[in-house]
């Protein structure tokens, strides 16, 4: 099973739009994927689900993570890195079995001109620590507001070419 994680808790984010685009493209290529937005994490996750505790609300998320074999993380740039809420998700999940020897593709998005290069690199280090195998082709989408059309889909030729290549490689990964 594939799960796409929109790695921000900001409602109606461009990150979520890109995650939905990936979900649509995977479906067109014959691969279904779940979509989980971190805006749906329990509001009190830091108090209820860290350090071995488990709430009923988070258990559903843990079950999704546990049953996932491949992840796609779409990460916006927050202060030169990835959002802290993504680290909270990783830290709240059971270690080491949640991510151990599973696979991931990484996509960075930003409103600036670098497409969250540093955040994707930082999160790659976390992935390696939890033994999550990262697809070598990592995508960086800068100026995200200019990359999405009125329907919330990517439309620029270069971006479509590289995201399509990543999706094809991810399916085979």
Short mmCIF file of the C-alpha atoms (twelve columns), coordinates in Angstrom:
data_MODEL
# 
_entry.id   MODEL 
# 
loop_
_atom_site.group_PDB 
_atom_site.id 
_atom_site.type_symbol 
_atom_site.label_atom_id 
_atom_site.label_alt_id 
_atom_site.label_comp_id 
_atom_site.label_asym_id 
_atom_site.label_seq_id 
_atom_site.Cartn_x 
_atom_site.Cartn_y 
_atom_site.Cartn_z 
_atom_site.pdbx_PDB_model_num 
ATOM 1   C CA . UNK A 1   0.000  0.000  0.000   1 
ATOM 2   C CA . UNK A 2   1.098  3.565  -0.825  1 
ATOM 3   C CA . UNK A 3   0.359  6.497  1.466   1 
ATOM 4   C CA . UNK A 4   0.943  10.105 0.465   1 
ATOM 5   C CA . UNK A 5   1.584  12.416 3.404   1 
ATOM 6   C CA . UNK A 6   0.854  16.117 2.989   1 
ATOM 7   C CA . UNK A 7   3.393  17.201 5.587   1 
ATOM 8   C CA . UNK A 8   1.785  20.326 7.009   1 
ATOM 9   C CA . UNK A 9   -1.118 20.985 9.318   1 
ATOM 10  C CA . UNK A 10  -2.040 24.163 7.418   1 
ATOM 11  C CA . UNK A 11  -5.609 23.831 6.053   1 
ATOM 12  C CA . UNK A 12  -6.101 24.019 2.264   1 
ATOM 13  C CA . UNK A 13  -2.362 24.159 1.640   1 
ATOM 14  C CA . UNK A 14  -0.517 24.046 -1.663  1 
ATOM 15  C CA . UNK A 15  1.226  21.011 -0.194  1 
ATOM 16  C CA . UNK A 16  -2.120 19.219 -0.067  1 
ATOM 17  C CA . UNK A 17  -2.809 20.229 -3.684  1 
ATOM 18  C CA . UNK A 18  0.485  18.684 -4.793  1 
ATOM 19  C CA . UNK A 19  -0.251 15.558 -2.728  1 
ATOM 20  C CA . UNK A 20  -3.649 15.239 -4.441  1 
ATOM 21  C CA . UNK A 21  -1.955 15.678 -7.814  1 
ATOM 22  C CA . UNK A 22  0.404  12.781 -7.011  1 
ATOM 23  C CA . UNK A 23  -2.559 10.668 -5.913  1 
ATOM 24  C CA . UNK A 24  -4.361 11.359 -9.219  1 
ATOM 25  C CA . UNK A 25  -1.270 10.576 -11.282 1 
ATOM 26  C CA . UNK A 26  -0.637 7.329  -9.430  1 
ATOM 27  C CA . UNK A 27  -4.239 6.285  -10.043 1 
ATOM 28  C CA . UNK A 28  -3.858 7.033  -13.782 1 
ATOM 29  C CA . UNK A 29  -0.840 4.697  -13.744 1 
ATOM 30  C CA . UNK A 30  -2.791 1.927  -12.003 1 
ATOM 31  C CA . UNK A 31  -1.584 2.468  -8.422  1 
ATOM 32  C CA . UNK A 32  -4.025 3.492  -5.711  1 
ATOM 33  C CA . UNK A 33  -2.722 5.580  -2.846  1 
ATOM 34  C CA . UNK A 34  -4.102 6.784  0.471   1 
ATOM 35  C CA . UNK A 35  -3.734 10.465 1.251   1 
ATOM 36  C CA . UNK A 36  -3.101 11.656 4.794   1 
ATOM 37  C CA . UNK A 37  -2.835 15.352 5.584   1 
ATOM 38  C CA . UNK A 38  -1.135 16.245 8.841   1 
ATOM 39  C CA . UNK A 39  -3.938 18.741 9.451   1 
ATOM 40  C CA . UNK A 40  -5.805 15.618 10.641  1 
ATOM 41  C CA . UNK A 41  -3.376 14.767 13.436  1 
ATOM 42  C CA . UNK A 42  -5.054 14.896 16.844  1 
ATOM 43  C CA . UNK A 43  -4.730 18.434 18.213  1 
ATOM 44  C CA . UNK A 44  -3.197 17.155 21.451  1 
ATOM 45  C CA . UNK A 45  -0.834 14.615 19.835  1 
ATOM 46  C CA . UNK A 46  2.141  15.966 21.809  1 
ATOM 47  C CA . UNK A 47  0.387  15.194 25.089  1 
ATOM 48  C CA . UNK A 48  -1.398 11.966 24.203  1 
ATOM 49  C CA . UNK A 49  0.739  10.022 21.742  1 
ATOM 50  C CA . UNK A 50  4.389  10.562 22.503  1 
ATOM 51  C CA . UNK A 51  6.743  8.292  24.407  1 
ATOM 52  C CA . UNK A 52  4.811  5.064  24.190  1 
ATOM 53  C CA . UNK A 53  1.361  6.449  24.916  1 
ATOM 54  C CA . UNK A 54  -1.401 5.901  22.362  1 
ATOM 55  C CA . UNK A 55  -4.780 7.587  21.969  1 
ATOM 56  C CA . UNK A 56  -7.683 6.042  20.073  1 
ATOM 57  C CA . UNK A 57  -7.492 8.881  17.527  1 
ATOM 58  C CA . UNK A 58  -3.800 8.314  16.814  1 
ATOM 59  C CA . UNK A 59  -4.133 4.531  16.747  1 
ATOM 60  C CA . UNK A 60  -5.987 4.861  13.412  1 
ATOM 61  C CA . UNK A 61  -3.051 6.858  12.045  1 
ATOM 62  C CA . UNK A 62  -0.572 4.327  13.445  1 
ATOM 63  C CA . UNK A 63  -2.524 1.528  11.744  1 
ATOM 64  C CA . UNK A 64  -2.312 3.405  8.419   1 
ATOM 65  C CA . UNK A 65  1.445  3.957  8.826   1 
ATOM 66  C CA . UNK A 66  2.010  0.331  9.882   1 
ATOM 67  C CA . UNK A 67  0.159  -1.075 6.865   1 
ATOM 68  C CA . UNK A 68  1.904  1.248  4.383   1 
ATOM 69  C CA . UNK A 69  4.786  -0.184 2.367   1 
ATOM 70  C CA . UNK A 70  5.650  2.974  0.408   1 
ATOM 71  C CA . UNK A 71  5.348  6.614  1.410   1 
ATOM 72  C CA . UNK A 72  5.337  9.816  -0.589  1 
ATOM 73  C CA . UNK A 73  6.135  12.840 1.568   1 
ATOM 74  C CA . UNK A 74  5.198  16.245 0.154   1 
ATOM 75  C CA . UNK A 75  6.923  18.810 2.365   1 
ATOM 76  C CA . UNK A 76  6.660  22.583 2.357   1 
ATOM 77  C CA . UNK A 77  9.584  24.703 3.448   1 
ATOM 78  C CA . UNK A 78  9.204  26.048 6.973   1 
ATOM 79  C CA . UNK A 79  12.076 28.201 8.214   1 
ATOM 80  C CA . UNK A 80  14.651 26.574 5.944   1 
ATOM 81  C CA . UNK A 81  13.581 23.004 6.686   1 
ATOM 82  C CA . UNK A 82  10.516 20.769 6.870   1 
ATOM 83  C CA . UNK A 83  7.554  21.372 9.214   1 
ATOM 84  C CA . UNK A 84  7.926  20.316 12.833  1 
ATOM 85  C CA . UNK A 85  4.563  18.582 12.650  1 
ATOM 86  C CA . UNK A 86  6.153  16.021 10.297  1 
ATOM 87  C CA . UNK A 87  8.807  15.256 12.906  1 
ATOM 88  C CA . UNK A 88  6.034  14.924 15.497  1 
ATOM 89  C CA . UNK A 89  4.353  12.315 13.285  1 
ATOM 90  C CA . UNK A 90  7.564  10.311 12.931  1 
ATOM 91  C CA . UNK A 91  8.314  10.596 16.648  1 
ATOM 92  C CA . UNK A 92  4.784  9.575  17.673  1 
ATOM 93  C CA . UNK A 93  4.807  6.441  15.491  1 
ATOM 94  C CA . UNK A 94  6.016  3.116  16.837  1 
ATOM 95  C CA . UNK A 95  9.772  2.782  16.502  1 
ATOM 96  C CA . UNK A 96  11.374 1.016  14.725  1 
ATOM 97  C CA . UNK A 97  8.667  -0.956 12.911  1 
ATOM 98  C CA . UNK A 98  6.594  1.940  11.517  1 
ATOM 99  C CA . UNK A 99  9.102  2.861  8.816   1 
ATOM 100 C CA . UNK A 100 11.789 0.173  9.011   1 
ATOM 101 C CA . UNK A 101 12.822 -1.155 5.556   1 
ATOM 102 C CA . UNK A 102 9.948  0.608  3.826   1 
ATOM 103 C CA . UNK A 103 10.322 2.984  0.868   1 
ATOM 104 C CA . UNK A 104 9.751  6.685  0.344   1 
ATOM 105 C CA . UNK A 105 9.745  9.392  -2.293  1 
ATOM 106 C CA . UNK A 106 10.340 12.999 -1.247  1 
ATOM 107 C CA . UNK A 107 8.941  16.169 -2.785  1 
ATOM 108 C CA . UNK A 108 9.818  19.624 -1.500  1 
ATOM 109 C CA . UNK A 109 7.691  22.674 -2.237  1 
ATOM 110 C CA . UNK A 110 8.254  26.318 -1.444  1 
ATOM 111 C CA . UNK A 111 7.024  29.750 -2.324  1 
ATOM 112 C CA . UNK A 112 10.673 30.744 -2.787  1 
ATOM 113 C CA . UNK A 113 13.106 29.766 -5.495  1 
ATOM 114 C CA . UNK A 114 14.716 26.621 -4.063  1 
ATOM 115 C CA . UNK A 115 11.867 24.150 -3.577  1 
ATOM 116 C CA . UNK A 116 12.789 23.207 0.001   1 
ATOM 117 C CA . UNK A 117 16.155 21.710 -0.888  1 
ATOM 118 C CA . UNK A 118 17.433 21.901 2.691   1 
ATOM 119 C CA . UNK A 119 14.221 20.543 4.207   1 
ATOM 120 C CA . UNK A 120 14.267 17.539 1.895   1 
ATOM 121 C CA . UNK A 121 17.921 16.940 2.806   1 
ATOM 122 C CA . UNK A 122 17.135 17.263 6.524   1 
ATOM 123 C CA . UNK A 123 14.231 14.833 6.250   1 
ATOM 124 C CA . UNK A 124 16.373 12.418 4.238   1 
ATOM 125 C CA . UNK A 125 18.604 12.151 7.302   1 
ATOM 126 C CA . UNK A 126 15.582 11.295 9.463   1 
ATOM 127 C CA . UNK A 127 14.489 8.705  6.885   1 
ATOM 128 C CA . UNK A 128 17.903 7.076  6.976   1 
ATOM 129 C CA . UNK A 129 17.843 6.965  10.766  1 
ATOM 130 C CA . UNK A 130 14.499 5.114  10.827  1 
ATOM 131 C CA . UNK A 131 15.711 2.822  8.003   1 
ATOM 132 C CA . UNK A 132 13.296 4.240  5.437   1 
ATOM 133 C CA . UNK A 133 14.767 3.771  1.946   1 
ATOM 134 C CA . UNK A 134 14.567 6.986  -0.078  1 
ATOM 135 C CA . UNK A 135 14.138 7.036  -3.858  1 
ATOM 136 C CA . UNK A 136 17.222 8.833  -5.198  1 
ATOM 137 C CA . UNK A 137 15.146 11.134 -7.436  1 
ATOM 138 C CA . UNK A 138 13.929 13.790 -5.044  1 
ATOM 139 C CA . UNK A 139 11.798 16.584 -6.523  1 
ATOM 140 C CA . UNK A 140 11.968 20.267 -5.550  1 
ATOM 141 C CA . UNK A 141 9.156  22.540 -6.725  1 
ATOM 142 C CA . UNK A 142 9.957  26.243 -6.215  1 
ATOM 143 C CA . UNK A 143 7.530  29.141 -6.642  1 
ATOM 144 C CA . UNK A 144 4.643  26.781 -5.938  1 
ATOM 145 C CA . UNK A 145 1.992  29.471 -6.397  1 
ATOM 146 C CA . UNK A 146 3.041  29.817 -10.049 1 
ATOM 147 C CA . UNK A 147 3.217  26.019 -10.529 1 
ATOM 148 C CA . UNK A 148 -0.434 25.288 -9.736  1 
ATOM 149 C CA . UNK A 149 -3.297 26.138 -12.086 1 
ATOM 150 C CA . UNK A 150 -6.795 27.277 -11.039 1 
ATOM 151 C CA . UNK A 151 -7.783 23.633 -10.425 1 
ATOM 152 C CA . UNK A 152 -4.848 23.058 -8.067  1 
ATOM 153 C CA . UNK A 153 -2.919 20.887 -10.525 1 
ATOM 154 C CA . UNK A 154 0.656  21.164 -11.634 1 
ATOM 155 C CA . UNK A 155 0.814  22.287 -15.246 1 
ATOM 156 C CA . UNK A 156 4.289  23.493 -16.202 1 
ATOM 157 C CA . UNK A 157 6.026  21.220 -18.695 1 
ATOM 158 C CA . UNK A 158 9.309  20.829 -16.771 1 
ATOM 159 C CA . UNK A 159 7.543  20.045 -13.520 1 
ATOM 160 C CA . UNK A 160 5.228  17.540 -15.188 1 
ATOM 161 C CA . UNK A 161 8.201  15.826 -16.814 1 
ATOM 162 C CA . UNK A 162 10.133 15.417 -13.558 1 
ATOM 163 C CA . UNK A 163 7.154  14.472 -11.381 1 
ATOM 164 C CA . UNK A 164 6.088  11.906 -13.984 1 
ATOM 165 C CA . UNK A 165 9.597  10.431 -14.015 1 
ATOM 166 C CA . UNK A 166 9.613  10.278 -10.207 1 
ATOM 167 C CA . UNK A 167 6.206  8.583  -10.093 1 
ATOM 168 C CA . UNK A 168 7.287  5.968  -12.672 1 
ATOM 169 C CA . UNK A 169 10.455 5.240  -10.717 1 
ATOM 170 C CA . UNK A 170 8.549  5.131  -7.436  1 
ATOM 171 C CA . UNK A 171 6.081  2.555  -8.762  1 
ATOM 172 C CA . UNK A 172 9.017  0.310  -9.755  1 
ATOM 173 C CA . UNK A 173 10.979 1.075  -6.518  1 
# 
